[in-house]
Amino acid sequence: MNIGSRRPLRSLASLSLIAIAAGPVSAFAQEAWDEGMADDQEIIVTGEKEGYVAISSAGLKTDTPLLDTPQTVSVVTREQLDDQALQDIGDILRYTPGASIGQGEGNRDQITIRGQNTTADFFVDGIRDDVQYFRPLYNIERVEIHKGPNAMIFGRGGGGGIVNRVTKSPIADRQFGEATASVDSFGAYYLAGDLNLPVGDRAAFRINGLYEEFDNHRDFYDGRRFAINPTIGAELDDSNRILLSYEYVDDNRAVDRGNPAELRAAGDACSFANPCGPLSGYRDTLFGQPGTNRTTLQAHIAKLRVEHDFSDELTFSATTQYGDYDKLYRNVYPVDARSNDSRLTPVANSVTLDGYVDTTDRQNFITQGNLLWTGDTGALGHSLLLGYELGQQRSANARRDILFAASNDDQIVVPLTDPIAVPGFSFPAFNRSTRSDLKFLSLYIQDQISIGDHVEIIGGVRFDRFDLDVNDIQNSLLLSRTDEKFSPRFGAIYKPQDNISLYASYAKSFLPRSGDQFLTLSPGTANLAPETFENIEFGVKWDLTPALSLTAALFRLDRDDQAILLDNQGNTTLSGSRTEGLELQLVGKLTDAWQVNAGYSYLDGQQRNASTVAGQDLRLFQVPEHMISLWTKYDFTEQFAGGFGVTHQSSQFATNDNSVRIPAFTRVDAALYYDLSEKVQVQLNVENLFDTIYYPSVHNNDNISTGEPLNARLTVTFGF
């Protein structure tokens, strides 16, 4: 879209614009918008699938094409989500260069992007969604992975990147619906529905719903999730638009923290020189207690968005979101299969168990506003953004340690058997009880400047202030901290021709010392400066055709003043890290019948100013050096198609002590598609086609997930 031109909306078909808090329209809506501008006709978005290529993203909070965005952005469209039957964030990141997944202790999304691990750098429609849970994809139009520090646009954290989910929006002038049913080899199934109803010419109502039951290869694993998301949008007149949304999520599932590292005799500890691997032979074994290992979440999220056009050149949008979250996490888990806990008598062929209960009650209130001016000053074109974000986060968090009756301790050594026999226990007393109150204010300014037809300059800065008060009830402490930081962002783009961009960028971000979740402070951490992230990136983006895009990026990301966890006993040191890497991605249509999403990343992540072994810096944890992914789909006929996928990860270390190495793996997937009619489609997705034994994710040295065996999923979709 030409940033210097804008015209009033003629129909609610462009409500996808107002549904996105960060400002950009979806790829499909953008295409319809551009066509409407060119042809001076009414815009009608049909919601049809258009492939794997997206046009814009939320990366600049403006309708800037990805080609003109000076950073790496990977976008997974709705069509690719459906083709691969992707159901969670972890599945998506397996096919994203530079990103890998963590186990999340079996209760939450946890990711690593460019060597930076996080549980909080998640957004929905540009608004932070930092509560720890597994995010569903039933109401999602696309998922954006923005690489590198993103504080200028998204705020604190996001040192390696962020994940932004863009929700489905009401669409006027057309009534449609879709129902989906799916079941897999383990008995897991889900039912999903999507219904859009126009209300007159200028309003529409859309509702998405999901019910699913979980199962997999692990013993005693089960669960269910229910979610519903009604949304109504209206174009009040040519200058004013409004959208109101509510989402309810109810999630109840078993907790599985995987297997420990391999069994070794006491005194033969894992080390950098002699690293352990995952414990083999227990692919299905739960190292916990059935019924006790459980996590539940109830979430209520309400959102109001308004847009006003002062003129063709000046627009304002504001989004207000309130979220109420009630989270329970209860588990028994392995902490040592090597029997070298100094407090306990080593037992041959044994495993040490621990456990706790953690509860979090959180209310988030966030409001965000953006004023956008597009126009010219002499020979320069501008897209000038002024914005603010303010809000409050209140959290009550409590943790109770387990007490085993036999050991009168929070840990116990038990024989390594299948199944694991867990002795009697209770959760008698709190070892942490805190209430935190966070108030924050952000102000930012950014200008995208076009200099002729070939050069674009982007510069901006964001100011953040965080006021955190923590009532440590357990230790009778009242602690406070205020952080004030500026986060700059600069980029330059040279376009030798319209479909090629050469860019360079610099960005900086920070993370307050209270961490991702702002739950706790201590007398020590309350006086420490925030962690900082600094990224330098060079890249090229090439639209080989309108439907096929190639991107390549070289980057260096430095993290300073990081609290590095050295071992499973909680020992830390202040250090830093450097990640250097290369990312390549090819996305789109090779032919009208052949689609592809292929990626490769090389990551060299090293700790700095921390412990060294033989004079060598230790590698960052959960950062595979090489990651390769390929997903491709070919339409053999108008009715029949096939898909093929492969992912490869080189080995990685479980924690920063580099004493447990997770082996490399290659997984192959496949799919078949058949259209029974214009409105009924059937597809079969087969994951891990060759039944490879692998370990896809990890939390620490003794919490290592085992990959699913061969699994087939049958999906039937009805359109109406």
Buried (B, 14 or more C-beta within 10 A) or exposed (E): BEBBEBEEBBBBBBBBBBBBBBBBBBBBBBBBBBEBBEEEEEBBBEBEEBBBBBBBBBBBBBBBBBBBBBBBBBBBBBBBBBBBBBBEBBBBBBBBBBBBBBBBBBBBBBBBBBBBBBBBBBBBBBBBBBBBBBBBBBBBBBBBBBBBBBBBBBBBBBBBBBBBBBBBBBBBBBEBBBBBBBBBBBEBBBBBBBBBBBBEEBBBBBBBBBBBBBBBBBBBBBBBBBBBBBBBBBBEEEBEBBBBBBBBBBBBBBBBBBBBBBBBEBEEEBEBEEBBBBBEEBBBBBBBBBEBBBBBBBBBBBBBBBBBBEEEBBBBBBBBBBBBBBBBBBBBBBBBBBBBBEEBEBBEEBBBBBBBBBBBBBBBBBBBBBBBBBBEEEEEBBBBBBBBBBBBBBBBBBBBBBBBEEBEBBBBBBEBEEBBEBEEBEBEEEEBBBBBBBBBBBBBBBBBBBBEEEEBBBBBBBBBBBBBBBBBBBEEBEBEBEBEBEBBBBBBBBBEEEBBBBBBBBBBBBBBBBBBBBBBBBEEBBEBEBBBBBBBBBBBBBBBEEBBBBBBBBBBBBBBBBEBBBEBEEEEBBBBBBBBBBBBBBBBBBEEEEBBBBBBBBBBBBBBBBBEEEEEBBBBBBBBBEBBBBBBBBBEEEEEBEBBBBBBBBBBBBBBBBBBBBEBBEBBBBBBBEBEEEEEBEBBBBBBBEEBEBBBBBBBBBBBBBBBBEBBBBBBBBBE
